Amino acid sequence: IMSMLCSQSGQFANWSDLSQEQTTQVLSQVSRFDTPWSPLAWAGRGLVAIGGGNWLNGSGLIILTIVMACGIFLVALRTSERLYFTGWANIRTNHRKKKTMLTNRLSQRRSRYPNLVQRILPTPVLGIVVKDFTVIRRDLRNLSQLITPLILGVIYAVMLLRGGGETPAGRGEAPEWFMEVVNNILIYGNVGIALFVSWFLISRLAMMGFSQEGKSYWLLKSAPVSTNRLLGAKFLVAYIPSLLLGWGFLLVISVIQGASLLTLLYSLVVIALVVAGADGLNLAFGVAGVNLEWDDPRKMTSGGIGCLGILVGMIYLAVGLVLFFAPLAIFGLLRWPQFLGQTIGLVLGGVFCLLIAILPLWLVRKKVPRIGEDK
C-alpha cells in the first residue's frame, strides 16, 4: 500500500508549487518522531552515534532495538500459538452450545421477520449465497485483491475532484463544441471510477465462482438444486458486493463533487445495469473455463479463457458506456433537455446490459450439469 501511494502521489501533487517554507514545515513535523524515549528513533540515533565515533552509546541503542524487536516477536509467537490451540479447544468443547445459541437467535429473527428473505430468494439460492460469502470472508486472499483497485480508485477520485469537473484548456485550440461535449461527459466521471473498482471485484468473484469450489464441487452437484438456481446464486454472490462497492464510491464522490440528485440517480442505475452485464459475462466465461483440479488459487481459470474474458469484458464496458452517455453528449451539444438524453441512454444501455447479463448464461447453461465430468 505504501509503495503504491508513493509511486502514484506524483500524479496529482504539484511539487513545483512547494515553497521552501512549506518543505521546512513538513520536515519539522517529521522530526517530532526523533525523541530519546521513542523506540522508533533508537536505531537511527544509534547509527548516528556510531557514525560520530561514539561507539558505546550507538552500540547500546542498536542492541536495545534488536532485543526489543526479538522480544516482541517471541511474545507474538507465543500468543498466536496459545490463541490457535485455545480456539480449536473451544470449537470442540463449545460447538454444541454455540450451535444452540445460534439456532435460538435464528429462530427469534425468523419469528420477528417471518419468511421475509424466503419470499425474495428461494432457500437453496440463499443457502449457496451464504455459504460462498462465508468462504470468501475466511480467505484473506480474496480481500487482498481489493487493495490495488481501492487505492487506484481513491487516487483517480482525488484527481477528478482536483480538476473541478472541468476539461483542461490545453493550448486553447480545441473547438467549442468539443469542449462542451467533454464537459458534459466529465459530469459523470465518477461513474467510470466506480465501475473501475467494481470491475476488478466482479471479474474475480464471477469468473472464479464455480472454480473456487474445487474438489468439493460434488457437494453442490449432488444437492437438489436446479441449474437456474445455481447460476442465480453464483450471480448474486458476485453482484451484491460489487454493486455495493461501486455505489459506495459513487455516493462519496458525488457528495464531495456536489452532483445534482438527477445525475446521482442516473449514475446509480447505470452502475447497477453495467455491473449486472459484467457479472453475467464473467460468470459465463467462468463456467466455460472451469477448473476444479487447481492447487494454487491463482490457477483457478485457464489462461486462454481468462484473457479472453478480460478482453471481451473491456469491450462490453466500452460499448455499454457509449450507449449510456452518447445520447447525453448529443443532447447537451444540441441544447436539448438532459432528461430526454438520460431516458434514451437508459433504454439503449439498459437493454444492452440486460441482454449481456442473460444471454451468455443461457448459452452455457447446459454445461453446468456436466462440470467435473469433462476430461
N, C-alpha and C positions, 0 to 999 in steps of 0.2 A: 504493500500500500504506500509506504514512504517513497519507494523508488518511482512508482507511478506518479505520485503527486509532484515530486521534484522534477521529473522529466517533462511533465505536462504544464507545470506552472509558468514556464516561459511563453506559452501560447497566449496567455491573456494578461501577463504582467508587463507594465510599461517601465522597463528598467531604466530607460533613458531619462525618465522624468524624476527619478530619485535624486534628491539633493544630498549634499554631504551631511547636513544636519540630520536628515532622516536616517541615513545609514548609521551615523554615530548613535542615534537614539535606539535603533534596533540592536546594535551591538551591546549597548549598555544594558538593555533588557536581558540579553543572553548572559551577560557577565554576572547577573544576580545569582546564577546557579553555582558560581565559584565561591563557595563559602567553606571554611575549615571543617564545619560539622557535617557537611553533606557527603554521604558515601559516593555520590556521583562525581565528586571532584577529587577524591583521594588518588585515583590512578593518574589523572592529569597532573596534579600537584607533585606526585612522586616522580614522574618523568621530568618535570621542570626542575625539581631539586637535583636529580641526578645530572641533568644537563648543566647545572650551575656548579657542579662539583661537591654538593652536599649529599654524599652517598648514604650517610646514616639515616637522615630523615626520609630521603627518597626511597631507599630500600624498605624502610619500615612501612611507609604508606602503601607501597605496591604489595608487600607481603600481607598487610592487613586487608587489602582489597581482595587478594586471592583467597585468603582464609574465609572472608565473609561470603564470597561467591560460592565456595565449596560447601560452607555451612548451609546456605540457602538451598543448594542443590540436594544435599543429603536430607534435609528436613522435608523438602517437597517430595523426594523419592519415597521416604518412609510414609509420609501422609498419603500419597497416592496408592501405595501397596495396602495400607490399612483400609482406606476407603473402598478399594477394589474388592478385597475379601469380605469386608463387612457388608458391602452391597449384595454380594452373592449369598451370604448367610441370611440377610434379611429377606431376599427373594424366596429362599427355600422355606424359611420358618413362617413368614407372614404372608405367603402368597394367598392362602385361603381367606385370611382376614381382609386383605386389600381387595380381593375379588368380591367378597361380600359387601364391603363398603361401596365399591364401585357400582355393584348391581343395585344397591339401595338408592344411590344418587341418580342412576339412570331411570329407575322406576319412578322417582319423585319428579324428574324432569318430564317423563312421558305423561304422568298424570296431570302435570301442570300445563303441558302443551300436547294434547293428545293427537298423535298421528300427524303433526304439522309437517315434519320432514318427509314422511312416507307419502303424503299427498303430492309432494313435488317430485320426489325421486323414488323409484322402486327400491325395495330393500336390498336386492343383490347389487344394484348400482351403488347405493350408499355404502354398502359393506366394502366393495372394492375401492371406492374413493377414500374411505377412512384408512384402509389397510395401506394404500400407496402413500398417503400423506404421512403415516407413521413411519414407514420405511425411509422416505425422503428426509424426514426430520432427524432420524437417527444417524444417517450417513452424512458426516460433515463435508464430504467431497461434493455433494450436491449444493450445499450452501456456499462452498468456496468458489464455485464457478460464477457466483453472482458478484464477486468483488470487482473484477475488471469492468463489466458493464455499468455497475453502480458508480464507480469512480469516473469513468468516461462520461456517464450521463450528467454527473454533477459538474464536471469541467465544461461540457458543452452548454449546460444550462447557464453557468456563470458567464460564458462568452456571449450567449444570446441576450442575457439581461444587461451586460455591459454595453452592448451595441444599441440598446434602447429601442429595438424593433425597427430600426431604420437601415436602409441599404447604404453601404459605404459609397460615398460620392466618387471615389477614384479620381480620374482625370477630368470628370465632368463632361465627357463627350458622349455618354450614353443617351439614346433618345428618351424623351419624357415618358412616352407610353411604356417603354421597357421598365423604367424605374418605378412607374406606378404599379405595373403588374407584379414586380418583385416585392414591393412594399405590401401589396395585398396578400401575397403568399407568406411573407415573413410573420404576419399576424398569427398564423397557425404553425410557426416554427416549433412551438412546444410539443405539437403532435409528433413531429419527427423524432424529437429526443425521447419522448415516452415510448414510441414504437421501437426505437433502437434498443432500449433497455429490456422491453418485453420480448423482443425477438430472440435475444440471447437465451432467456429463460425458457421460452416455449420450444425452441429448437432442441434444447436438452431434454425437457420433460416429455414432449410429444414424440420425438424421433426415437427415444430410448424407452418409451412406455412399456412395450412388450419385451424388449431385450433385457430390461433390468430384472425381470422375473427369473432369468437364468434357468438352472436345472429344476427350480421349484415351480415351473410353469404348469406342471402336471396337476397341481392343486387347483388352479383355475380351470384347467381343461376338463377335469373330472367333475367340477361343480355344475349344477343345473342352471347355467346362465347362458342365455342366447347370445348370438354374435352381435346383434344390435345393441344389447345392453352392455356387453363387454366393451365394444367400441365407444359407446356413450360414456362409460365410466372412465376410460382412459382419456377421452376427450376432455372431461371435466377436470381431471387431475392436472392436466397441463393448462387448461383455460383459466381456471379460477385464480391461481396465484399470479399468472402472467397479466391478467386483466387488472387485478388489484394493484400490482406493482406499477403498471402503466398509468392507471388512474391516479395513483398517489403522486407520481412525478408530475402529471399534468395539473393536478389541483394546486400543488405547491408552486409550480412555475407560473400558473395563471393568476394566483393570488398576488404573487410578488410583481408580476408584469402588469397587473390591473386590467386583465382582459374582461370584456363585456360578458354578461350572462348568456347571450345568444351564441357567442363564439365558444364559450366553455361547453355549453350543452352540445353544440355541433361536434366539437372535438371529442367529447366523451363517447358519442355514438360512433364516430369514425374509428376510434381506438377499439371499441367493442367489436365492430364488424371486421376490421382488418385482423385483429388477433384471432377471431374465430376462423377466418380463412387460413391464416398461417398455421393454426392448430390442426385443422383437417388435413392440410397439405403435408405437414411434417409427420403427422400420425400415419398417413398412408405410406409415406416413404419408410417409416419405421416398421410397418408391417411387411413391406416388400423386402426389406433388407434385415429382417430379424435375425438375431444371433443369440442362441441360448447356451452356447458352449464356451463362453468367454471366461477367462481367468482374470484379466485385467479390465477394470471398468471402462478404460479408455478405448477398448476394442469391442464395445457392445455392437456397434454398427460397422458394416464393411466400408472400406474406403471409397469405393465407387459410388455406392448408394448414398453415403453421407455427403460426398462432394456434390453429387447431382441434386440432392435435396436442398443444399445450401444455395446452389446456383438458381434453381427454379424458385426457391423462396424469395431470393432477392429480386428476381424478375417480377414475381407476383406483387411484392411490396411496391415496386416502382409503378406498375400498371394500376394498382389499386389507388395509390395516392394521386396519380394523374386523373383518374376518373372522379375522385372526390373533390379535388381542388382546381381542376381546369375550368369547370363552369364558374367558380368564384372569380378566377382571374379574368375570364372573358367578360363576365357581368360587371366587374369593377372597372375594366377598361372602357366599357360602353356606358358607364354611369347608370346601370340598371339596378334595381333593388337587390340587396345582398340576400334577402330571404329566398328569392326565386333561384338564385345560384346555389344556395345550400340545398334547396329541395331537389333540384336536378342532380346535384352531386350525390345526395343520399340515394336517389333512385338508381343512378348508374353504378356507383361504387358499392351500394348495398347489395344489389342483385349479383354483381360480380363476386363479391366476397362470400356470399351465401352459397353460390354455385361451387366455389373453390372449397368451401368448408364441407360440402356434402358429396360432390361428385367423386373426388379421389377416394373417399372412404367407401362409396358404393362400388367402385371398381375393384377394390382389394378385399371386399367383404368375404368372398369365397375362399380366400387364402387363410383367414383367421382360424377356422376349424382344423386346418392341416399344419398349423405351426408346430414344430417339433417332430413332424413326421418326414418332411422332405430331407433327403440325404444329398 
